[in-house]
Amino acid sequence: MEITEKTNIQVKDLQFTPFLDEAVISQKVQEMGKTIRQEFKDKNPILISVLNGAFIFTADLMRAIHIDSEVAFTRLSSYEGLNSTGEINTKLGLTVDLKDRHVIVVEDIIDTGKTLHYFLGLLQKLSPASLSVAALLVKPDAITHHFPIDYIGFNIPDKFVVGYGLDYDEAGRQLRSIYQLVS
C-alpha cells in the first residue's frame, strides 16, 4: 500500500498519523547542510552518527554539507518500546581519534537530553577542536538535561514519533515521512 500524506499507518500494535512530510524534512536537511557547510568550510569535520535512529538523517545531512567530511558511528540506547529505561547503554564505541578534530554529533531526536548530555561529556574528554550538535527533532518541553544544540531541524511537541530512521521497537525506520502516535 502506498502511504499518502493523509493516511494513518499502523506500526506493530500502534496507530500513527502523518506529522512531517518527506519534502519538508528534505528541505530542512538541505538548509541545515548549507549552514554547516558555511561554518565548517576547510575544517573537514567528523560527523558522529548516533545509531540506530540517526543513520538516515546523517547520510542525508552529510550529502547536503557538500564539503570534505568524515563519518563515525556510535550506538547509545536508553529506550525500550515507548519509554526510556533511565539507563544509558553504549553498545558501539568510537574507534577514531577526535583530538583537535571538529566534531558534529548527529542525533535523530532529543527528548530529555540525558543520553546526549552523557555522551557529550565523554567526547569533551577526547579534546576535540570543537564539539557541535545537530538534531533533526528536539522536544523542548521534555528536555531536563540542557546543553547547546547548534543545528535544529524541528522543535516538536512531546509526542512519540516514528519514521525517517526513528522507530517503535525497531519498526517503522524505513518510512520516508515522520508520523506521530495517535493518542
N, C-alpha and C positions, 0 to 999 in steps of 0.2 A: 504494500500500500504506500503510495506517495503521500507524504505529510505536507500539508499546506500550512500557511501561517495561522490559520484559524482553527486548526484541528487539534483537539486534545489528544494526548497519547497516553499509553499505559507502559510503564516500566516496572517489570515484575508485578507486584501487587498494588502499585500506587498510580494515581492519575495525575498527569501534569498538563498545564496549559501553556501555550506559547508566551514567551516573555521577551527575548531579544532575537530578532531575525538575523539570519546569516549575513545579509547585506549590511546591516547596521554594525554587526561585530567586525566584519571585514574592514569597513570604513574606519572604525575606531582603531583597529590594529595598525592600519596604514598611518593614521595620524600619530599614534604613539611611536611608530618606527621612524617617522620623519623627525620628531623631537629628539629621540635618542641619537639618530644619525648626526644631527646638528651639534649635540653636546659631546659626542664621543668620536668625532671625526679624527682620524690619525691616532687613535688610542688603542685600537684592537681590543675591545672589551671582551670579557668572557661572560657568557650568559649561563647561569646555573639554573637549570630547569628542575622544579620540584615535581617529581613523579608521584603518582601517575597522572594526575589531573592536568598538569600544565604542558604536557608534551605537544598537543596540537597548537596551543597558543604560542609556545616557544618557537615551533617551526615557522608559523606564520609571521611572528614578530621578527625573527632572525632574517627572513626574506625581505621584510619591509624596511629593515635598517639600511640595507644597501652599502655597508662598509665592511671591511675586514673585521671579523669577529670569530670567536670560538664558542663552543658549547660544551657543557659538562652536565652531569645528572646526579641528583641525589634523591633518595626516597625517604620522606618523613611521613609519619602517619599518626593521627590521633582520633580518627573516626572509625566507627563500626555502624553500618546502616545509616540512620539519620542523625545519630548523636555522637558527640565527642566522648571519648573514654576518659579524658583528662590526663592521659599519659602520652608522652611523645616518644615514638619509636623511630630510630634511624635504621632503616632497612638496607640502605645502599649509601656508602660513604663516598666522599670525593677522592679522586686519585690524581688531581692536578695541583701544582704548586701555585698558590694565589698571592704569594709575596710580591708586592709592588705592581699588582695587576688591577685593572679597572674591572670590578665585578658588578654584574647586574643579576640579582636574584629574580627569577621569573616564576610567579605564582599564579595559579588559576583563580583562587578566591581567598580573601582574608576575612575570616569570621571574627573570632575573639582576638586573633593575633598571637595567641600563646605559642603555637608551633614555630611561626616565623621569628618571633622575638627570641626564642631559644636558639634557633639556627643562626640568626644574625650575630648573637653573642659568640658562638663558636667561630664564625667567619672572621670577626674582628680580631681574634687571637692569631689569625694567619697573616696579619699585616698587609691587607690589600692596599693599593694606592687610593682606591675609592670603593665605596660599597653603596649600591643603589638597589631599590626595589621597584619592580614593575608588576602590577597586579591587574588582571583583566577585570575582576569583580572585587568590590570592597563593600562590606556591610558595616557602615559607620555606627549603627545602633547596637551592634553586637560586640564591638571592639572593647576589650578590657586591658590589653597589653599594647601600649602606644609606642610607636616608632615612626620615623619618616617613611612615607610611601611616595616615591618620587614620580612614578608614572601610573596613573589610574585610568583604566578603561571606563568603568561604570561604577557609580555608587548605587547600591541596590538595597531594598528592604531586607530585613532579617527573615527571609523565607528560603526554603530548601529549593535548589535548582539542579538541573541535570543538562547534559549536552555540551558539545564543543570541548570534550575532554573531561568534564565533570560527571560524576557517576552517582548512582544509587546502588550501593552494594555491588560495585563493579559493572553495573549495567547502565546503558544509555550514553556512554562516552562518544559513540560514533555519530551522534546526532549533530547536524550542521548548525542548528539553531540552539538557543538555550530555552529551556522550559522550566516553569515554576510549579511547585507542588500545589495541587488543588486542595484547599483546606476545608 
